Amino acid sequence: MGFMLYRRHISAPARLVAIAVAGAMATACVTGGGNSYDRYSVGVPAEVFGGRLIGAEPVRLDGTQSGVGAVSGAAIGGALGSQIGGGRAENVAAGVGFALIGGLIGAALEEGATAQNAFRYTVELDDGRTISIVQADGHPIAQVGSRVRVEYGREVRVLPG
């Protein structure tokens, strides 16, 4: 007879699991740009140098691959896939297959959702040194030729002058 898939209604617990995991994936953290600080930066002294912005080139930051997306996708796929099939063996096979597919999709969604636009800033410091910093910003922080500040603290960042 072969492997047959029967359409069934998805159980309430499987729907709840799918909704909860999808919600958790949708709220994935994305790190901020020049004006975003983490809680561990509080109270950390920062040295600030003046300079002139001599370059601002748009770049793309890769998304995270923490495994949360893959695990979440596998859970959703497994829960949904186990509802398909004509018997116990078919349910298990469909659950495993959908878990694998869901894991791959979840990993891709996590990476895509957490990728972000950034800029590579080149700054000529007042002391003559030239530095380059990649910073997660949607728009450039200043025009090329403008005065900027470079803050060396927990992280290094370029700020408007």
N, C-alpha and C positions, 0 to 999 in steps of 0.2 A: 504494500500500500504506500510505503514511503512516508516522508515527513510532511504532515499537513498542519497548517496554522488555522486556527479557528478564531474568529473575532469574538471577544468577550468584553464585558464591561470591566473597567479597572476598579478594583476594590477601593473603598474609602481609605484604608490605611496606606495603600500604595500611592493614592493621590496626595495624601498629606505629606508623605515622605518626599515625593517629587516636588511639591510646592515649597517645602521647607528647605530642601537642598538648593533649588533654583534661587530662592531668596538669598540664601547665604552666598551663592556665587555672584549674584548681582550686586552685593555690597562689598565686593573685594576692594581692599585699600589700594589707592594709587598715591604715590609720594608726590609731594608738592614741589613748588619751584623756589625761587629766591626768597619769597616772603613766608615760607612754610618751615616751621621748626618742630622737631620732635620734643617730647617731654624731657629727654635727657640733656637738652641744650640749656635748660634753665640753670642759671648760676654758673655756667661755664664761661670764663673770661674769653674774650675774642680780641685779637689784634686787628686793627683796621689800617689799610694802606690806601692812599689815594692814587689815582691813575687816570688814564684816558683810554676809552674803548676804541680799539683799532680794528676790530673784526667781530661780526655777529653772524654766524652761519647756522641755518636751521639743520637739525639732525633729528633722528628718531631713536628713542630709547626702547629697547626690547622689553616685552612684558615679562612678568614673573612666571616661573614654572615651579611653584611650590608643591604641587601635587594635589592641592585642594580641588582644583578644577577636575582633574582626572578621577579622584576619589568620588567627588560629588556626581560627576557624569556617570561613573560606573554604578553608583548606588541607584540613581534614577533609572538608568538603562536596565539594571538587574531587576528592580521592582516592577517596571513596566513589562519587561520581557517575560517575567515569570507568570504573568497573567495570560499569556498567549499559549496555545497548544491544546491538544486533545487529551492529554493524559500527563501523568507525573513526569515521565521521561522527556516528553516534548516541552513541558513547562521548564524543566531544569535546563535543557538545551537552549531554549529561547532566552532564558534568564542569563545564562553565561554569554551567549552571543551578543545580546543587547548590552550587557555590562561592559564587554570589550569595546563595542562601538561607542557606547556612552562615555567611557573613559577617554577615548581618543578625542571625541567631540568636546568633552569638558576641558581637557588640557588645552585644546586650541582656543576655546572660548576664554579661558583664564588668561592666556598669553595675549590674545587680542584685546581683551577688556582692560588690561593693565599696561599695555604699551602706551607711550605718550610722546608728545612733541617736546623738543628741547632745543637749546641753542648752545653752540660752542662759542664762548666769548674769548677773544684775545685782548688782553689788557697790557698796555705799556705803563708800568708802575712809575711813580715819580722818581724812584731811585735808579731808573734806567733798565731794570729787569723787565722782561716780557714773559707773561704767563698765559696759559690757556686753561679754561675751566668749562666743563659741560654741566649745564644746569637745566633742570626740568622747568621750562617756561613755555607757555602757549604763544607769547608774543615777546619780541625783544624788550629788554628792560630799559634800554636807552638807544639813542641813535649813535652810529659810528662817529667818532670825533668828540663825543660828550665826555664830561668828567664822570667817573664812577668811583665807588669804594669797593675794595676787596676785603672781605671779612674772613679772617682765619680763626675759627673756633672749633667746635666739634666737627663742623663741615666747613669747607671753603665755599664762599658764594660771592657773586658779583651783585652789587646793589646800585641803584641810581645815585649819582654824586651829590 
